[in-house]
Structures are given as C-alpha cells and as structure tokens.
C-alpha cells in the first residue's frame, strides 16, 4: 500500500512538473514570436497640440506656457543662477 502512495505521488509530481515546463515554453514562444507582432505596429500620433513649424538649425525661441500665467508650481524645483568662471 505504501508503494502505491509513493508511485501516485511521483506520478502527480511529474505531471505537475510537465505542466510547468509546457507553460514555460508556451510563454517563451509567445514572447518571442507573437509579442513582437503587436509591438512593431506603427504607433499612432497621440500629440493633440498644434504641430510646431520646422525651424532652421540654430534658431532659438522662447515659448511661454499660456496656462501657467507666469507662476511656477511649487513642485517644479529650485531656480539656480549660474555664473561663468574664467
């Protein structure tokens, strides 16, 4: 009777081990072949702001945030004034 329990335990153990191995390789195959199909699709343009006109290289412009009204949020950080050292 004890031998039967050992055999049944081993059968259950190997069946569970087999299921884990199969699931592991299924996940591995899915991530290798199926996931890149979803990732490589072109991403849609999600920027709903006005498109910025192209500027010549080297041109500098300053754009103010019209929603802030000149106020800096408290969590924005600290202003640091830099000086040139010769």
PDB file as gemmi writes it, atoms N, CA and C in Angstrom:
CRYST1    1.000    1.000    1.000  90.00  90.00  90.00 P 1                      
ATOM      1  N   UNK A   1       0.826  -1.194   0.000  1.00  0.00           N  
ATOM      2  CA  UNK A   1       0.000   0.000   0.000  1.00  0.00           C  
ATOM      3  C   UNK A   1       0.876   1.266   0.000  1.00  0.00           C  
ATOM      4  N   UNK A   2       1.975   1.198   0.741  1.00  0.00           N  
ATOM      5  CA  UNK A   2       2.857   2.351   0.805  1.00  0.00           C  
ATOM      6  C   UNK A   2       3.538   2.586  -0.533  1.00  0.00           C  
ATOM      7  N   UNK A   3       3.837   1.532  -1.262  1.00  0.00           N  
ATOM      8  CA  UNK A   3       4.459   1.672  -2.576  1.00  0.00           C  
ATOM      9  C   UNK A   3       3.505   2.358  -3.550  1.00  0.00           C  
ATOM     10  N   UNK A   4       2.232   2.052  -3.426  1.00  0.00           N  
ATOM     11  CA  UNK A   4       1.230   2.678  -4.296  1.00  0.00           C  
ATOM     12  C   UNK A   4       1.173   4.190  -4.043  1.00  0.00           C  
ATOM     13  N   UNK A   5       1.253   4.588  -2.762  1.00  0.00           N  
ATOM     14  CA  UNK A   5       1.233   6.021  -2.433  1.00  0.00           C  
ATOM     15  C   UNK A   5       2.457   6.725  -3.007  1.00  0.00           C  
ATOM     16  N   UNK A   6       3.609   6.059  -2.951  1.00  0.00           N  
ATOM     17  CA  UNK A   6       4.827   6.649  -3.489  1.00  0.00           C  
ATOM     18  C   UNK A   6       4.730   6.784  -4.996  1.00  0.00           C  
ATOM     19  N   UNK A   7       4.212   5.763  -5.655  1.00  0.00           N  
ATOM     20  CA  UNK A   7       4.053   5.814  -7.116  1.00  0.00           C  
ATOM     21  C   UNK A   7       3.072   6.912  -7.509  1.00  0.00           C  
ATOM     22  N   UNK A   8       1.952   7.008  -6.801  1.00  0.00           N  
ATOM     23  CA  UNK A   8       0.971   8.053  -7.116  1.00  0.00           C  
ATOM     24  C   UNK A   8       1.541   9.443  -6.855  1.00  0.00           C  
ATOM     25  N   UNK A   9       2.339   9.582  -5.796  1.00  0.00           N  
ATOM     26  CA  UNK A   9       2.974  10.863  -5.521  1.00  0.00           C  
ATOM     27  C   UNK A   9       3.932  11.237  -6.644  1.00  0.00           C  
ATOM     28  N   UNK A  10       4.730  10.287  -7.096  1.00  0.00           N  
ATOM     29  CA  UNK A  10       5.682  10.566  -8.171  1.00  0.00           C  
ATOM     30  C   UNK A  10       4.968  10.904  -9.479  1.00  0.00           C  
ATOM     31  N   UNK A  11       3.880  10.190  -9.769  1.00  0.00           N  
ATOM     32  CA  UNK A  11       3.110  10.485 -10.983  1.00  0.00           C  
ATOM     33  C   UNK A  11       2.545  11.898 -10.921  1.00  0.00           C  
ATOM     34  N   UNK A  12       1.990  12.278  -9.781  1.00  0.00           N  
ATOM     35  CA  UNK A  12       1.459  13.632  -9.621  1.00  0.00           C  
ATOM     36  C   UNK A  12       2.550  14.683  -9.711  1.00  0.00           C  
ATOM     37  N   UNK A  13       3.705  14.383  -9.122  1.00  0.00           N  
ATOM     38  CA  UNK A  13       4.829  15.321  -9.163  1.00  0.00           C  
ATOM     39  C   UNK A  13       5.304  15.539 -10.594  1.00  0.00           C  
ATOM     40  N   UNK A  14       5.488  14.438 -11.333  1.00  0.00           N  
ATOM     41  CA  UNK A  14       5.973  14.577 -12.709  1.00  0.00           C  
ATOM     42  C   UNK A  14       4.929  15.216 -13.615  1.00  0.00           C  
ATOM     43  N   UNK A  15       3.667  14.977 -13.364  1.00  0.00           N  
ATOM     44  CA  UNK A  15       2.613  15.622 -14.143  1.00  0.00           C  
ATOM     45  C   UNK A  15       2.636  17.135 -13.898  1.00  0.00           C  
ATOM     46  N   UNK A  16       2.783  17.541 -12.643  1.00  0.00           N  
ATOM     47  CA  UNK A  16       2.857  18.964 -12.311  1.00  0.00           C  
ATOM     48  C   UNK A  16       4.105  19.594 -12.924  1.00  0.00           C  
ATOM     49  N   UNK A  17       5.224  18.895 -12.829  1.00  0.00           N  
ATOM     50  CA  UNK A  17       6.461  19.385 -13.423  1.00  0.00           C  
ATOM     51  C   UNK A  17       6.318  19.536 -14.936  1.00  0.00           C  
ATOM     52  N   UNK A  18       5.665  18.567 -15.580  1.00  0.00           N  
ATOM     53  CA  UNK A  18       5.439  18.630 -17.021  1.00  0.00           C  
ATOM     54  C   UNK A  18       4.574  19.843 -17.382  1.00  0.00           C  
ATOM     55  N   UNK A  19       3.531  20.105 -16.607  1.00  0.00           N  
ATOM     56  CA  UNK A  19       2.653  21.246 -16.878  1.00  0.00           C  
ATOM     57  C   UNK A  19       3.435  22.554 -16.750  1.00  0.00           C  
ATOM     58  N   UNK A  20       4.280  22.683 -15.731  1.00  0.00           N  
ATOM     59  CA  UNK A  20       5.089  23.889 -15.573  1.00  0.00           C  
ATOM     60  C   UNK A  20       6.054  24.081 -16.746  1.00  0.00           C  
ATOM     61  N   UNK A  21       6.659  23.007 -17.199  1.00  0.00           N  
ATOM     62  CA  UNK A  21       7.598  23.103 -18.320  1.00  0.00           C  
ATOM     63  C   UNK A  21       6.866  23.518 -19.592  1.00  0.00           C  
ATOM     64  N   UNK A  22       5.695  22.947 -19.828  1.00  0.00           N  
ATOM     65  CA  UNK A  22       4.910  23.298 -21.015  1.00  0.00           C  
ATOM     66  C   UNK A  22       4.483  24.768 -20.959  1.00  0.00           C  
ATOM     67  N   UNK A  23       4.033  25.223 -19.802  1.00  0.00           N  
ATOM     68  CA  UNK A  23       3.627  26.624 -19.665  1.00  0.00           C  
ATOM     69  C   UNK A  23       4.828  27.547 -19.872  1.00  0.00           C  
ATOM     70  N   UNK A  24       5.987  27.173 -19.347  1.00  0.00           N  
ATOM     71  CA  UNK A  24       7.192  27.977 -19.522  1.00  0.00           C  
ATOM     72  C   UNK A  24       7.539  28.138 -20.997  1.00  0.00           C  
ATOM     73  N   UNK A  25       7.525  27.034 -21.734  1.00  0.00           N  
ATOM     74  CA  UNK A  25       7.881  27.128 -23.156  1.00  0.00           C  
ATOM     75  C   UNK A  25       6.800  27.823 -23.977  1.00  0.00           C  
ATOM     76  N   UNK A  26       5.541  27.701 -23.590  1.00  0.00           N  
ATOM     77  CA  UNK A  26       4.480  28.445 -24.282  1.00  0.00           C  
ATOM     78  C   UNK A  26       4.682  29.955 -24.099  1.00  0.00           C  
ATOM     79  N   UNK A  27       4.979  30.365 -22.882  1.00  0.00           N  
ATOM     80  CA  UNK A  27       5.215  31.789 -22.631  1.00  0.00           C  
ATOM     81  C   UNK A  27       6.444  32.255 -23.394  1.00  0.00           C  
ATOM     82  N   UNK A  28       7.470  31.431 -23.425  1.00  0.00           N  
ATOM     83  CA  UNK A  28       8.686  31.786 -24.147  1.00  0.00           C  
ATOM     84  C   UNK A  28       8.405  31.951 -25.646  1.00  0.00           C  
ATOM     85  N   UNK A  29       7.642  31.038 -26.227  1.00  0.00           N  
ATOM     86  CA  UNK A  29       7.304  31.143 -27.647  1.00  0.00           C  
ATOM     87  C   UNK A  29       6.419  32.351 -27.927  1.00  0.00           C  
ATOM     88  N   UNK A  30       5.458  32.599 -27.039  1.00  0.00           N  
ATOM     89  CA  UNK A  30       4.579  33.747 -27.244  1.00  0.00           C  
ATOM     90  C   UNK A  30       5.350  35.053 -27.199  1.00  0.00           C  
ATOM     91  N   UNK A  31       6.268  35.180 -26.253  1.00  0.00           N  
ATOM     92  CA  UNK A  31       7.022  36.430 -26.167  1.00  0.00           C  
ATOM     93  C   UNK A  31       8.000  36.584 -27.318  1.00  0.00           C  
ATOM     94  N   UNK A  32       8.442  35.482 -27.897  1.00  0.00           N  
ATOM     95  CA  UNK A  32       9.414  35.574 -28.985  1.00  0.00           C  
ATOM     96  C   UNK A  32       8.752  35.831 -30.341  1.00  0.00           C  
ATOM     97  N   UNK A  33       7.609  35.222 -30.588  1.00  0.00           N  
ATOM     98  CA  UNK A  33       7.007  35.309 -31.918  1.00  0.00           C  
ATOM     99  C   UNK A  33       5.724  36.139 -31.981  1.00  0.00           C  
ATOM    100  N   UNK A  34       4.900  36.104 -30.957  1.00  0.00           N  
ATOM    101  CA  UNK A  34       3.602  36.785 -31.020  1.00  0.00           C  
ATOM    102  C   UNK A  34       3.704  38.220 -30.509  1.00  0.00           C  
ATOM    103  N   UNK A  35       4.401  38.439 -29.414  1.00  0.00           N  
ATOM    104  CA  UNK A  35       4.507  39.777 -28.840  1.00  0.00           C  
ATOM    105  C   UNK A  35       5.136  40.787 -29.790  1.00  0.00           C  
ATOM    106  N   UNK A  36       6.191  40.452 -30.539  1.00  0.00           N  
ATOM    107  CA  UNK A  36       6.739  41.440 -31.480  1.00  0.00           C  
ATOM    108  C   UNK A  36       5.752  41.873 -32.570  1.00  0.00           C  
ATOM    109  N   UNK A  37       4.783  41.050 -32.890  1.00  0.00           N  
ATOM    110  CA  UNK A  37       3.779  41.444 -33.882  1.00  0.00           C  
ATOM    111  C   UNK A  37       2.958  42.621 -33.379  1.00  0.00           C  
ATOM    112  N   UNK A  38       2.685  42.653 -32.077  1.00  0.00           N  
ATOM    113  CA  UNK A  38       1.900  43.747 -31.509  1.00  0.00           C  
ATOM    114  C   UNK A  38       2.754  44.981 -31.263  1.00  0.00           C  
ATOM    115  N   UNK A  39       4.009  44.788 -30.930  1.00  0.00           N  
ATOM    116  CA  UNK A  39       4.880  45.910 -30.604  1.00  0.00           C  
ATOM    117  C   UNK A  39       5.359  46.635 -31.857  1.00  0.00           C  
ATOM    118  N   UNK A  40       5.617  45.907 -32.936  1.00  0.00           N  
ATOM    119  CA  UNK A  40       6.213  46.515 -34.117  1.00  0.00           C  
ATOM    120  C   UNK A  40       5.224  47.293 -34.976  1.00  0.00           C  
ATOM    121  N   UNK A  41       3.952  47.282 -34.634  1.00  0.00           N  
ATOM    122  CA  UNK A  41       2.989  48.040 -35.420  1.00  0.00           C  
ATOM    123  C   UNK A  41       3.259  49.528 -35.230  1.00  0.00           C  
ATOM    124  N   UNK A  42       3.045  50.325 -36.274  1.00  0.00           N  
ATOM    125  CA  UNK A  42       3.328  51.766 -36.153  1.00  0.00           C  
ATOM    126  C   UNK A  42       2.437  52.405 -35.096  1.00  0.00           C  
ATOM    127  N   UNK A  43       3.052  53.268 -34.328  1.00  0.00           N  
ATOM    128  CA  UNK A  43       2.316  53.946 -33.264  1.00  0.00           C  
ATOM    129  C   UNK A  43       1.607  55.157 -33.852  1.00  0.00           C  
ATOM    130  N   UNK A  44       0.394  55.364 -33.402  1.00  0.00           N  
ATOM    131  CA  UNK A  44      -0.377  56.499 -33.892  1.00  0.00           C  
ATOM    132  C   UNK A  44       0.105  57.766 -33.200  1.00  0.00           C  
ATOM    133  N   UNK A  45      -0.006  58.872 -33.921  1.00  0.00           N  
ATOM    134  CA  UNK A  45       0.403  60.161 -33.376  1.00  0.00           C  
ATOM    135  C   UNK A  45      -0.604  60.563 -32.305  1.00  0.00           C  
ATOM    136  N   UNK A  46      -0.140  60.692 -31.073  1.00  0.00           N  
ATOM    137  CA  UNK A  46      -1.045  60.991 -29.966  1.00  0.00           C  
ATOM    138  C   UNK A  46      -0.850  62.404 -29.425  1.00  0.00           C  
ATOM    139  N   UNK A  47      -0.107  63.231 -30.108  1.00  0.00           N  
ATOM    140  CA  UNK A  47       0.118  64.592 -29.670  1.00  0.00           C  
ATOM    141  C   UNK A  47      -0.997  65.460 -30.248  1.00  0.00           C  
ATOM    142  N   UNK A  48      -1.890  65.937 -29.378  1.00  0.00           N  
ATOM    143  CA  UNK A  48      -3.047  66.680 -29.847  1.00  0.00           C  
ATOM    144  C   UNK A  48      -2.794  68.185 -29.912  1.00  0.00           C  
ATOM    145  N   UNK A  49      -1.584  68.607 -29.546  1.00  0.00           N  
ATOM    146  CA  UNK A  49      -1.264  70.030 -29.642  1.00  0.00           C  
ATOM    147  C   UNK A  49      -1.044  70.409 -31.104  1.00  0.00           C  
ATOM    148  N   UNK A  50      -0.962  71.700 -31.331  1.00  0.00           N  
ATOM    149  CA  UNK A  50      -0.720  72.167 -32.698  1.00  0.00           C  
ATOM    150  C   UNK A  50       0.661  71.714 -33.154  1.00  0.00           C  
ATOM    151  N   UNK A  51       0.795  71.295 -34.389  1.00  0.00           N  
ATOM    152  CA  UNK A  51       2.136  70.901 -34.856  1.00  0.00           C  
ATOM    153  C   UNK A  51       3.043  72.130 -34.931  1.00  0.00           C  
ATOM    154  N   UNK A  52       4.279  71.955 -34.493  1.00  0.00           N  
ATOM    155  CA  UNK A  52       5.225  73.057 -34.493  1.00  0.00           C  
ATOM    156  C   UNK A  52       5.860  73.187 -35.868  1.00  0.00           C  
ATOM    157  N   UNK A  53       5.990  74.414 -36.347  1.00  0.00           N  
ATOM    158  CA  UNK A  53       6.646  74.587 -37.648  1.00  0.00           C  
ATOM    159  C   UNK A  53       8.140  74.272 -37.520  1.00  0.00           C  
ATOM    160  N   UNK A  54       8.711  73.762 -38.594  1.00  0.00           N  
ATOM    161  CA  UNK A  54      10.134  73.442 -38.557  1.00  0.00           C  
ATOM    162  C   UNK A  54      10.937  74.740 -38.574  1.00  0.00           C  
ATOM    163  N   UNK A  55      12.019  74.755 -37.764  1.00  0.00           N  
ATOM    164  CA  UNK A  55      12.834  75.952 -37.637  1.00  0.00           C  
ATOM    165  C   UNK A  55      14.219  75.665 -38.188  1.00  0.00           C  
ATOM    166  N   UNK A  56      14.870  76.687 -38.702  1.00  0.00           N  
ATOM    167  CA  UNK A  56      16.248  76.483 -39.152  1.00  0.00           C  
ATOM    168  C   UNK A  56      17.147  76.121 -37.970  1.00  0.00           C  
ATOM    169  N   UNK A  57      18.196  75.375 -38.257  1.00  0.00           N  
ATOM    170  CA  UNK A  57      19.095  74.928 -37.204  1.00  0.00           C  
ATOM    171  C   UNK A  57      19.796  76.121 -36.569  1.00  0.00           C  
ATOM    172  N   UNK A  58      19.833  76.142 -35.240  1.00  0.00           N  
ATOM    173  CA  UNK A  58      20.495  77.210 -34.516  1.00  0.00           C  
ATOM    174  C   UNK A  58      19.551  78.308 -34.061  1.00  0.00           C  
ATOM    175  N   UNK A  59      18.340  78.354 -34.564  1.00  0.00           N  
ATOM    176  CA  UNK A  59      17.403  79.393 -34.159  1.00  0.00           C  
ATOM    177  C   UNK A  59      16.840  79.046 -32.783  1.00  0.00           C  
ATOM    178  N   UNK A  60      16.772  80.055 -31.927  1.00  0.00           N  
ATOM    179  CA  UNK A  60      16.296  79.847 -30.570  1.00  0.00           C  
ATOM    180  C   UNK A  60      15.039  80.676 -30.367  1.00  0.00           C  
ATOM    181  N   UNK A  61      14.010  80.070 -29.835  1.00  0.00           N  
ATOM    182  CA  UNK A  61      12.793  80.796 -29.498  1.00  0.00           C  
ATOM    183  C   UNK A  61      12.400  80.431 -28.079  1.00  0.00           C  
ATOM    184  N   UNK A  62      11.712  81.347 -27.433  1.00  0.00           N  
ATOM    185  CA  UNK A  62      11.228  81.115 -26.079  1.00  0.00           C  
ATOM    186  C   UNK A  62       9.717  81.071 -26.148  1.00  0.00           C  
ATOM    187  N   UNK A  63       9.172  79.969 -25.691  1.00  0.00           N  
ATOM    188  CA  UNK A  63       7.724  79.818 -25.684  1.00  0.00           C  
ATOM    189  C   UNK A  63       7.243  79.831 -24.248  1.00  0.00           C  
ATOM    190  N   UNK A  64       6.253  80.652 -23.970  1.00  0.00           N  
ATOM    191  CA  UNK A  64       5.705  80.729 -22.617  1.00  0.00           C  
ATOM    192  C   UNK A  64       4.473  79.846 -22.543  1.00  0.00           C  
ATOM    193  N   UNK A  65       4.315  79.245 -21.396  1.00  0.00           N  
ATOM    194  CA  UNK A  65       3.151  78.408 -21.161  1.00  0.00           C  
ATOM    195  C   UNK A  65       1.974  79.324 -20.852  1.00  0.00           C  
ATOM    196  N   UNK A  66       0.990  79.356 -21.715  1.00  0.00           N  
ATOM    197  CA  UNK A  66      -0.126  80.271 -21.557  1.00  0.00           C  
ATOM    198  C   UNK A  66      -1.061  79.859 -20.425  1.00  0.00           C  
ATOM    199  N   UNK A  67      -0.967  78.623 -19.967  1.00  0.00           N  
ATOM    200  CA  UNK A  67      -1.867  78.142 -18.924  1.00  0.00           C  
ATOM    201  C   UNK A  67      -1.343  78.447 -17.522  1.00  0.00           C  
ATOM    202  N   UNK A  68      -0.063  78.732 -17.395  1.00  0.00           N  
ATOM    203  CA  UNK A  68       0.556  78.941 -16.093  1.00  0.00           C  
ATOM    204  C   UNK A  68       0.454  80.384 -15.616  1.00  0.00           C  
ATOM    205  N   UNK A  69       0.301  81.336 -16.517  1.00  0.00           N  
ATOM    206  CA  UNK A  69       0.242  82.765 -16.210  1.00  0.00           C  
ATOM    207  C   UNK A  69       1.494  83.229 -15.473  1.00  0.00           C  
ATOM    208  N   UNK A  70       2.645  82.670 -15.798  1.00  0.00           N  
ATOM    209  CA  UNK A  70       3.898  83.120 -15.215  1.00  0.00           C  
ATOM    210  C   UNK A  70       4.213  82.535 -13.858  1.00  0.00           C  
ATOM    211  N   UNK A  71       3.381  81.728 -13.298  1.00  0.00           N  
ATOM    212  CA  UNK A  71       3.634  81.141 -11.984  1.00  0.00           C  
ATOM    213  C   UNK A  71       4.338  79.801 -12.142  1.00  0.00           C  
ATOM    214  N   UNK A  72       5.261  79.551 -11.259  1.00  0.00           N  
ATOM    215  CA  UNK A  72       5.969  78.267 -11.262  1.00  0.00           C  
ATOM    216  C   UNK A  72       5.364  77.411 -10.157  1.00  0.00           C  
ATOM    217  N   UNK A  73       4.955  76.190 -10.477  1.00  0.00           N  
ATOM    218  CA  UNK A  73       4.398  75.328  -9.431  1.00  0.00           C  
ATOM    219  C   UNK A  73       5.442  75.037  -8.357  1.00  0.00           C  
ATOM    220  N   UNK A  74       4.981  74.803  -7.135  1.00  0.00           N  
ATOM    221  CA  UNK A  74       5.898  74.569  -6.026  1.00  0.00           C  
ATOM    222  C   UNK A  74       6.707  73.299  -6.209  1.00  0.00           C  
ATOM    223  N   UNK A  75       6.186  72.331  -6.919  1.00  0.00           N  
ATOM    224  CA  UNK A  75       6.921  71.086  -7.113  1.00  0.00           C  
ATOM    225  C   UNK A  75       7.821  71.134  -8.354  1.00  0.00           C  
ATOM    226  N   UNK A  76       7.922  72.294  -8.976  1.00  0.00           N  
ATOM    227  CA  UNK A  76       8.732  72.428 -10.186  1.00  0.00           C  
ATOM    228  C   UNK A  76      10.217  72.342  -9.881  1.00  0.00           C  
ATOM    229  N   UNK A  77      10.635  72.806  -8.749  1.00  0.00           N  
ATOM    230  CA  UNK A  77      12.050  72.763  -8.412  1.00  0.00           C  
ATOM    231  C   UNK A  77      12.567  74.128  -8.037  1.00  0.00           C  
ATOM    232  N   UNK A  78      13.850  74.226  -7.942  1.00  0.00           N  
ATOM    233  CA  UNK A  78      14.511  75.412  -7.448  1.00  0.00           C  
ATOM    234  C   UNK A  78      15.273  76.084  -8.585  1.00  0.00           C  
ATOM    235  N   UNK A  79      15.253  77.402  -8.632  1.00  0.00           N  
ATOM    236  CA  UNK A  79      15.960  78.137  -9.666  1.00  0.00           C  
ATOM    237  C   UNK A  79      17.418  78.297  -9.258  1.00  0.00           C  
ATOM    238  N   UNK A  80      18.325  78.005 -10.169  1.00  0.00           N  
ATOM    239  CA  UNK A  80      19.756  78.130  -9.900  1.00  0.00           C  
ATOM    240  C   UNK A  80      20.341  79.092 -10.922  1.00  0.00           C  
ATOM    241  N   UNK A  81      21.014  80.121 -10.447  1.00  0.00           N  
ATOM    242  CA  UNK A  81      21.643  81.105 -11.311  1.00  0.00           C  
ATOM    243  C   UNK A  81      23.113  80.714 -11.478  1.00  0.00           C  
ATOM    244  N   UNK A  82      23.541  80.503 -12.705  1.00  0.00           N  
ATOM    245  CA  UNK A  82      24.895  80.082 -12.983  1.00  0.00           C  
ATOM    246  C   UNK A  82      25.755  81.270 -13.391  1.00  0.00           C  
ATOM    247  N   UNK A  83      27.004  81.264 -12.992  1.00  0.00           N  
ATOM    248  CA  UNK A  83      27.957  82.288 -13.395  1.00  0.00           C  
ATOM    249  C   UNK A  83      29.084  81.616 -14.156  1.00  0.00           C  
ATOM    250  N   UNK A  84      29.633  82.360 -15.139  1.00  0.00           N  
ATOM    251  CA  UNK A  84      30.773  81.841 -15.870  1.00  0.00           C  
ATOM    252  C   UNK A  84      32.035  82.088 -15.065  1.00  0.00           C  
ATOM    253  N   UNK A  85      32.902  81.104 -15.009  1.00  0.00           N  
ATOM    254  CA  UNK A  85      34.169  81.227 -14.290  1.00  0.00           C  
ATOM    255  C   UNK A  85      35.281  81.188 -15.323  1.00  0.00           C  
ATOM    256  N   UNK A  86      36.150  82.206 -15.281  1.00  0.00           N  
ATOM    257  CA  UNK A  86      37.264  82.248 -16.240  1.00  0.00           C  
ATOM    258  C   UNK A  86      38.446  81.495 -15.725  1.00  0.00           C  
TER     259      UNK A  86                                                      
END                                                                             
